[in-house]
Amino acid sequence: MIAAWWNGLAAQERRVLAVGGVVAALLLGWALLWHPLAQRRAELERDLGQQRSELAFVRAGAAEIAHRRATGAQAGGQRAGKSLLALADATARSGGLGDALKRVEPAGAKTVKVAFESARFDALVGWIEALAASYGVEAVELSVDRTEGVGFVNARVTLQDAP
């Protein structure tokens, strides 16, 4: 039936339909195959660039952590024989957190729990950073709750001597 219809067409009409069919097939191939694949490739290339920059960031962070651990372990010897309990208490008081310091108690052989009420958040973070940088002491657990007043928090910190 289709062959009879095709043979009934003039040569020029058959040529137009054949060219139109080829063009339609090419457009469908482009729209259904080539274009989606090209878009996906562009997305993957963009993602790859982003992942490479994230990898560089993570590697830089890992190098910084390794450096801090190395210098922190060396700085741990500069404690003048103070226990972690005494060190936490003394550095908190000298770091401007004396009024907020409510409790310092041992939680293990190399672990101390420290509680603060209405402490300045920036001073608390600075204190934790100073302990890590100067003495090799790590904050292994931190719980912070907002209090009334901008920038003030209640906090519980678990500190541990670096191995």
Backbone as numpy.savetxt, mean C-alpha at the origin, in Angstrom:
# Nx Ny Nz CAx CAy CAz Cx Cy Cz
-31.92 -22.35 -54.22 -32.74 -21.17 -54.22 -31.87 -19.90 -54.22
-30.84 -19.89 -53.35 -29.95 -18.72 -53.33 -29.11 -18.69 -54.60
-28.69 -19.87 -55.06 -27.89 -19.93 -56.29 -28.70 -19.41 -57.47
-29.98 -19.73 -57.49 -30.84 -19.25 -58.58 -30.99 -17.74 -58.49
-31.14 -17.24 -57.30 -31.27 -15.79 -57.12 -29.97 -15.11 -57.55
-28.82 -15.67 -57.13 -27.52 -15.09 -57.47 -27.30 -15.10 -58.98
-27.64 -16.18 -59.61 -27.47 -16.29 -61.07 -28.43 -15.37 -61.81
-29.53 -15.01 -61.16 -30.49 -14.11 -61.78 -30.06 -12.66 -61.74
-29.01 -12.36 -60.99 -28.52 -10.98 -60.90 -27.61 -10.66 -62.07
-27.56 -9.39 -62.38 -26.65 -8.93 -63.44 -25.22 -9.00 -62.90
-24.24 -9.07 -63.78 -22.83 -9.18 -63.39 -22.41 -8.00 -62.51
-22.87 -6.81 -62.85 -22.52 -5.63 -62.07 -23.11 -5.72 -60.66
-24.33 -6.21 -60.53 -24.95 -6.36 -59.21 -24.22 -7.41 -58.38
-23.79 -8.50 -59.04 -23.03 -9.53 -58.31 -21.71 -8.97 -57.80
-21.04 -8.14 -58.63 -19.78 -7.52 -58.23 -20.00 -6.60 -57.03
-21.04 -5.77 -57.08 -21.34 -4.85 -55.98 -21.62 -5.63 -54.70
-22.43 -6.69 -54.79 -22.74 -7.49 -53.61 -21.50 -8.22 -53.08
-20.64 -8.71 -53.97 -19.43 -9.40 -53.54 -18.49 -8.43 -52.82
-18.28 -7.26 -53.41 -17.42 -6.25 -52.76 -18.04 -5.81 -51.43
-19.35 -5.59 -51.43 -20.03 -5.21 -50.19 -19.92 -6.29 -49.13
-20.02 -7.56 -49.54 -19.87 -8.67 -48.60 -18.47 -8.72 -48.01
-17.46 -8.51 -48.87 -16.08 -8.50 -48.38 -15.87 -7.35 -47.41
-16.36 -6.16 -47.76 -16.23 -5.00 -46.88 -16.95 -5.25 -45.56
-18.17 -5.81 -45.62 -18.92 -6.11 -44.40 -18.18 -7.13 -43.55
-17.59 -8.15 -44.18 -16.83 -9.16 -43.43 -15.61 -8.53 -42.77
-14.92 -7.65 -43.50 -13.76 -6.97 -42.92 -14.16 -6.08 -41.74
-15.25 -5.34 -41.90 -15.72 -4.48 -40.80 -16.13 -5.31 -39.58
-16.83 -6.41 -39.82 -17.21 -7.28 -38.71 -15.98 -7.88 -38.03
-15.01 -8.31 -38.83 -13.77 -8.84 -38.28 -13.04 -7.80 -37.44
-13.01 -6.57 -37.94 -12.36 -5.50 -37.19 -13.13 -5.20 -35.91
-14.47 -5.08 -36.00 -15.28 -4.71 -34.85 -15.35 -5.81 -33.79
-15.37 -7.06 -34.23 -15.54 -8.16 -33.28 -14.22 -8.78 -32.82
-13.16 -8.64 -33.61 -11.90 -9.28 -33.25 -10.77 -8.28 -33.01
-10.39 -7.57 -34.05 -9.20 -6.73 -33.99 -9.33 -5.59 -32.98
-10.41 -4.84 -33.03 -10.57 -3.67 -32.16 -10.60 -4.06 -30.67
-11.37 -5.06 -30.25 -11.34 -5.45 -28.83 -9.96 -5.94 -28.39
-9.28 -6.69 -29.25 -7.94 -7.16 -28.90 -6.95 -6.00 -28.78
-7.05 -5.03 -29.68 -6.16 -3.87 -29.62 -6.44 -3.04 -28.36
-7.71 -2.88 -28.01 -8.05 -2.15 -26.78 -7.51 -2.87 -25.55
-7.68 -4.18 -25.51 -7.20 -4.95 -24.36 -5.68 -4.87 -24.25
-4.99 -4.91 -25.38 -3.54 -4.79 -25.36 -3.12 -3.44 -24.80
-3.80 -2.37 -25.23 -3.49 -1.03 -24.72 -3.73 -0.96 -23.21
-4.82 -1.57 -22.74 -5.10 -1.59 -21.30 -4.00 -2.34 -20.55
-3.59 -3.48 -21.09 -2.55 -4.27 -20.44 -1.22 -3.53 -20.41
-0.89 -2.82 -21.49 0.34 -2.03 -21.51 0.29 -0.92 -20.47
-0.87 -0.27 -20.34 -1.04 0.78 -19.33 -0.92 0.18 -17.92
-1.56 -0.97 -17.70 -1.48 -1.64 -16.40 -0.05 -2.07 -16.09
0.66 -2.54 -17.10 2.05 -2.95 -16.90 2.90 -1.78 -16.45
2.71 -0.63 -17.08 3.45 0.56 -16.67 3.15 0.94 -15.23
1.89 0.87 -14.86 1.49 1.19 -13.49 2.08 0.17 -12.51
2.04 -1.09 -12.87 2.58 -2.12 -11.99 4.09 -2.00 -11.86
4.75 -1.59 -12.92 6.20 -1.39 -12.82 6.53 -0.25 -11.87
5.74 0.83 -11.93 5.99 1.94 -11.01 5.67 1.53 -9.57
4.63 0.72 -9.38 4.32 0.22 -8.04 5.43 -0.69 -7.53
5.97 -1.52 -8.41 7.07 -2.40 -8.03 8.29 -1.59 -7.61
8.59 -0.54 -8.35 9.72 0.32 -7.99 9.48 0.96 -6.62
8.24 1.39 -6.37 7.89 1.99 -5.08 8.06 0.97 -3.95
7.59 -0.25 -4.17 7.69 -1.29 -3.14 9.16 -1.65 -2.90
9.94 -1.75 -3.97 11.36 -2.07 -3.79 12.08 -0.96 -3.02
11.74 0.29 -3.32 12.35 1.39 -2.57 11.94 1.33 -1.10
10.67 1.00 -0.86 10.21 0.86 0.52 10.90 -0.29 1.23
11.11 -1.40 0.53 11.79 -2.54 1.12 13.24 -2.20 1.45
13.88 -1.45 0.57 15.25 -1.02 0.85 15.29 -0.09 2.06
14.32 0.80 2.16 14.25 1.70 3.31 14.02 0.92 4.60
13.14 -0.07 4.54 12.88 -0.90 5.73 14.14 -1.66 6.13
14.81 -2.24 5.15 16.04 -2.97 5.46 17.09 -2.03 6.07
17.18 -0.83 5.52 18.13 0.14 6.06 17.77 0.52 7.49
16.48 0.78 7.72 16.06 1.17 9.07 16.25 0.03 10.07
15.98 -1.19 9.63 16.20 -2.32 10.54 17.68 -2.45 10.87
18.51 -2.26 9.86 19.95 -2.37 10.10 20.42 -1.28 11.04
20.00 -0.05 10.81 20.42 1.05 11.69 19.71 0.98 13.03
18.49 0.48 13.04 17.76 0.34 14.30 18.40 -0.69 15.19
18.87 -1.77 14.61 19.53 -2.81 15.40 20.82 -2.28 16.00
21.53 -1.44 15.25 22.75 -0.84 15.77 22.43 0.17 16.85
21.35 0.94 16.62 21.00 1.97 17.58 20.47 1.37 18.87
19.98 0.12 18.83 19.47 -0.53 20.03 20.52 -0.63 21.11
21.78 -0.66 20.74 22.84 -0.72 21.73 23.05 0.60 22.45
22.44 1.68 22.02 22.64 3.00 22.62 21.63 3.28 23.73
21.02 2.26 24.29 19.98 2.45 25.29 20.54 2.63 26.68
21.82 2.54 26.84 22.47 2.71 28.14 21.92 1.73 29.17
21.65 0.51 28.74 21.22 -0.53 29.67 19.78 -0.45 30.12
18.99 0.45 29.55 17.59 0.59 29.96 16.77 -0.57 29.42
15.84 -1.03 30.24 14.91 -2.04 29.77 13.93 -1.39 28.81
13.20 -2.20 28.08 12.20 -1.67 27.15 11.14 -0.90 27.91
10.78 -1.38 29.09 9.78 -0.71 29.93 10.25 0.69 30.30
11.48 0.80 30.79 12.03 2.10 31.18 12.23 3.00 29.97
12.66 2.42 28.87 12.87 3.19 27.65 11.57 3.78 27.14
10.51 2.98 27.11 9.21 3.47 26.65 8.72 4.61 27.53
8.85 4.44 28.83 8.40 5.48 29.77 9.22 6.76 29.60
10.53 6.63 29.57 11.40 7.81 29.48 11.23 8.55 28.16
11.17 7.82 27.06 11.05 8.49 25.76 9.67 9.11 25.57
8.63 8.50 26.13 7.29 9.09 26.03 7.25 10.41 26.80
7.84 10.41 27.98 7.84 11.65 28.78 8.69 12.73 28.11
9.85 12.35 27.59 10.70 13.35 26.94 10.14 13.78 25.59
9.26 12.97 25.02 8.65 13.30 23.72 7.38 14.12 23.84
7.09 14.63 25.03 5.91 15.48 25.20 4.62 14.71 25.43
4.73 13.44 25.77 3.54 12.63 26.00 3.36 12.27 27.47
4.11 12.91 28.34 4.07 12.58 29.77 2.70 12.72 30.40
1.98 13.80 30.08 0.66 14.01 30.66 -0.35 12.99 30.14
-0.16 12.52 28.92 -1.10 11.58 28.31 -0.77 10.14 28.66
0.43 9.88 29.13 0.86 8.52 29.45 0.12 8.02 30.68
-0.64 6.94 30.54 -1.43 6.42 31.65 -0.90 5.10 32.18
-0.31 4.27 31.31 0.11 2.96 31.78 1.22 2.43 30.87
2.24 1.85 31.52 3.29 1.13 30.81 3.45 -0.19 31.55
3.20 -1.29 30.86 3.27 -2.59 31.53 3.91 -3.63 30.62
4.66 -4.55 31.21 5.28 -5.60 30.40 4.21 -6.55 29.87
4.46 -7.06 28.67 3.53 -8.00 28.06 4.26 -9.25 27.57
5.50 -9.36 27.93 6.30 -10.51 27.51 7.76 -10.19 27.72
8.62 -11.10 27.29 10.06 -10.93 27.51 10.60 -9.69 26.80
10.14 -9.46 25.58 10.64 -8.32 24.80 9.50 -7.44 24.34
8.39 -7.42 25.09 7.20 -6.70 24.67 6.65 -5.86 25.82
6.18 -4.65 25.48 5.61 -3.72 26.46 4.34 -3.14 25.88
3.31 -2.99 26.72 2.07 -2.32 26.32 2.03 -0.94 26.97
1.71 0.06 26.15 1.68 1.44 26.62 0.30 2.02 26.30
-0.30 2.71 27.27 -1.62 3.30 27.06 -1.53 4.81 27.23
-2.20 5.53 26.34 -2.25 6.99 26.37 -3.70 7.44 26.37
-3.98 8.55 27.06 -5.30 9.17 27.01 -5.12 10.64 26.64
-5.88 11.09 25.70 -5.83 12.48 25.21 -4.42 12.88 24.81
-3.80 12.04 24.02 -2.45 12.32 23.53 -2.54 13.04 22.19
-1.58 13.93 21.92 -1.53 14.56 20.61 -1.09 13.50 19.60
-1.87 13.34 18.55 -1.61 12.29 17.57 -0.24 12.46 16.91
0.09 13.69 16.54 1.39 13.91 15.87 2.55 13.59 16.80
2.41 13.89 18.09 3.47 13.56 19.04 3.58 12.05 19.22
2.44 11.37 19.23 2.43 9.92 19.37 3.13 9.24 18.20
2.80 9.67 16.99 3.43 9.10 15.80 4.93 9.42 15.78
5.29 10.63 16.17 6.70 10.99 16.24 7.45 10.14 17.26
6.81 9.86 18.38 7.42 9.03 19.41 7.65 7.61 18.90
6.65 7.05 18.22 6.79 5.70 17.67 7.92 5.66 16.63
7.98 6.68 15.79 9.03 6.76 14.77 10.40 6.90 15.42
10.50 7.71 16.45 11.78 7.90 17.14 12.25 6.61 17.80
11.33 5.87 18.39 11.70 4.58 18.99 12.26 3.63 17.93
11.62 3.60 16.78 12.07 2.70 15.72 13.42 3.14 15.17
13.56 4.43 14.92 14.78 4.93 14.29 15.97 4.93 15.25
15.74 5.31 16.50 16.85 5.47 17.43 17.19 4.22 18.22
16.20 3.38 18.49 16.42 2.25 19.40 16.08 0.89 18.80
15.56 0.86 17.60 15.21 -0.41 16.99 13.98 -1.05 17.60
13.13 -0.27 18.23 11.91 -0.77 18.86 10.77 -0.61 17.86
10.01 -1.69 17.67 8.92 -1.66 16.69 7.57 -1.62 17.39
6.65 -0.88 16.81 5.26 -0.90 17.27 4.59 -2.05 16.52
4.28 -3.13 17.22 3.70 -4.30 16.56 2.18 -4.26 16.59
1.62 -3.42 17.43 0.17 -3.27 17.49 -0.15 -1.85 17.92
-1.13 -1.26 17.24 -1.53 0.11 17.55 -3.04 0.22 17.43
-3.65 0.72 18.49 -5.10 0.94 18.48 -5.32 2.39 18.87
-6.02 3.14 18.01 -6.21 4.57 18.23 -7.69 4.90 18.14
-8.17 5.68 19.11 -9.56 6.16 19.12 -9.54 7.67 19.21
-10.45 8.31 18.46 -10.56 9.77 18.53 -11.11 10.19 19.89
-10.70 11.35 20.32 -11.27 11.95 21.53 -11.79 13.32 21.16
-12.36 13.98 22.14 -12.82 15.34 21.88 -11.60 16.23 21.76
-11.65 17.12 20.82 -10.52 18.00 20.56 -9.80 17.54 19.31
-9.48 18.47 18.48 -8.84 18.16 17.21 -7.41 17.71 17.45
-7.06 16.57 16.88 -5.69 16.08 16.95 -5.36 15.28 18.19
-6.33 15.01 19.05 -6.09 14.25 20.27 -6.72 12.88 20.16
-6.01 11.87 20.70 -6.47 10.48 20.61 -6.20 9.74 21.91
-6.95 8.67 22.10 -6.61 7.65 23.09 -5.94 6.54 22.31
-4.85 6.02 22.83 -4.11 5.01 22.07 -3.55 3.93 22.98
-3.45 2.74 22.41 -2.79 1.63 23.05 -1.76 1.11 22.05
-0.52 1.04 22.51 0.59 0.65 21.63 1.30 -0.55 22.25
1.55 -1.55 21.44 2.37 -2.67 21.89 3.72 -2.54 21.19
4.76 -2.42 22.01 6.12 -2.25 21.50 6.90 -3.54 21.67
7.80 -3.78 20.74 8.62 -4.99 20.80 10.04 -4.65 20.39
11.00 -5.20 21.15 12.39 -5.04 20.77 12.62 -5.76 19.45
13.35 -5.11 18.56 13.68 -5.75 17.28 14.62 -6.91 17.56
14.44 -8.02 16.84 15.30 -9.19 17.07 16.73 -8.93 16.70
